[in-house]
Amino acid sequence: MKLAKIMALVMCLSLLSAGLAFAGKDLDAVKKKGFIQAGVNGGVFGFGMPDEKGVWKGLDVDTARAIAAAIFGDAGKVKFTPLTAQQRFTALQSGEIDVLTRNATRTLTRETQLGLNFVHVNYYDGQGFLVPKKLGVKSAKELDGATVCVLPGTTTEQNAADFFRSHNMKWKPVVIENTTELAKTFFAGRCDVLTSDASQLAGTRAVAPNPKDYVILPEIISKEPLAPCVRHGDDQFRDIVDFAVLAMINAEELGITSKNVDQMLKSKNPAIKRFLGVIPGNGKALGLDEKWAYNIIKQVGNYGEVFDRNVGPKTTLGLERGLNALWTNGGLMYSPPFK
């Protein structure tokens, strides 16, 4: 009899602790202030940068807006904090921002030692090298003795060091903290090479005085799964950020766009009905309104729309989907079932 009572008590305590973990202080704080404070790059065209009117635009910016749409039903309830590579994780750890949507690579030590939870990747990338055409270099293996512009406090710096060391080449790093200043330094000719994620190199080249004067070398020397992240300690908030990213991917899989989402509400497909909240359940599971995914797609768009609008073939960056295509098209973008 005593054993049964003890087991019952243990089960109750387990359920209570699970409920407390699910409650989430970070989400409560976000709801209380009425908006999300998102950390972004601030200087990478196509990913995070204000336009000439001061309006924030970019793939990472739209990711933050999707999170706001999920929580508040309003993609506009987000404020942006531009952060350097060295500032970004400290700003998240200290509570200055609620979520980081700033081309950050998920790594083991960042997830453990820094106390961060990364969510699903919103851009698969790899590190490359940008050089002036006049340098006459066709391969990164020809860069022995080059001066290389690089951001500190990033995986980029370590990757570059590993690459040069592994090919028995010497290099001279020119370390500058701010992304915008780093680009200016490179364009001024103070270094031979700029190394960063290939997507960031494309964004940097797009704002060059004459973009055609620069070329991205063919070598990709690393894996850079770029993903939003939050602090450890709030499972519910982490789940919401994760599934906000996944919702855009899943919508593209299901053929749901910002233009046809209202029509899709009438679909007879159970997967679409569950996704859009016509069949309830997903919203309750996340602690959100049942129309949370509908709000994301209606106000921000599916992943394909977000990609094409900010960095796709018809933009200044002109990036192809590549690894960021849906899994059905040979890419890595894949969503678990929404049920």
Secondary structure, 3 states (H helix, E strand, C coil): CHHHHHHHHHHHHHHHHHHHHHHCHHHHHHHHHCCEEEEECCCECCCEEECCCCCEECHHHHHHHHHHHHHHCCCCCEEEEECCCCCHHHHHHHCCCCEECCCCECCHHHHHCCCEEECCCCEEECEEEEEEHHHCCCCHHHCCCEEEEECCCCHHHHHHHHHHHHCCCCEEEEECCCHHHHHHHHHCCCCCEEEEEHHHHHHHHHCCCCHHHEEECCCCCCCEEECCEEECCCHHHHHHHHHHHHHHHHHHHHCCCCCCHHHHCCCCCHHHHHHCCCCCCHHHHHCCCCCHHHHHHHHCCCHHHHHHHHCCCCCCCCCCCHHHCEHHHCCCECCCCCC
